[in-house]
Amino acid sequence: MSNSSVLHASPVESNIANGLLQGDRAELANRLSEALADTYLLYLKTQAVHWNVVGPMFFGLHKLTESQYQDMAEAIDSIAERIRAIGFLAPGSFKQFSQLSSFKELTEAASAKEMIQQLLQDNEICSRNLRNSVAEAEKVEDVHTADLLTARIGSHEQNAWMLRSLLE
């Protein structure tokens, strides 16, 4: 294979035989794509809070959001790779993420309290959406996808708990 043909390779949907029906894999890929979009936009929003928070809560919230967005960065990669492993293309543009996600970007300056409330709400949305996706994965016996998304539920619930604690 020549160098020029290697450079022309592009990803395609794969026809795989892993024990899951193509239609079930397609549904799971859609659910995973929604999870990827939610996670990516929440990652971005969490970074924005990390960069822009001010006031007496600055240091604690700065450190908390850093650990949360670092966790989400790893999850983004894992979710996208799972989409590829079950034979589909992973979305990768802001346009796609905006269309697939359940929430909106943080686009205006807000107080620390408002930022925390938005992150709390979005982590709870992620948890709820992921529960539905886990149920779909379990229905078709895709234990790996169910495990991956179940772990994400735990992370988002812990994030929500920590953020909620700051508001109480």
ABEGO torsion letter per residue (X at the ends): XBAAAAAABBBBBBBBBAGBBAAAAAAAAAAAAAAAAAAAAAAAAAAAAAAABBEAAAAAAAAAAAAAAAAAAAAAAAAAAAAAAAGBBBBABAAAAAAABABBBBABBBBAAAAAAAAAAAAAAAAAAAAAAAAAAAAAGBAAAAAAAAAAAAAAAAAAAAAAAAAX
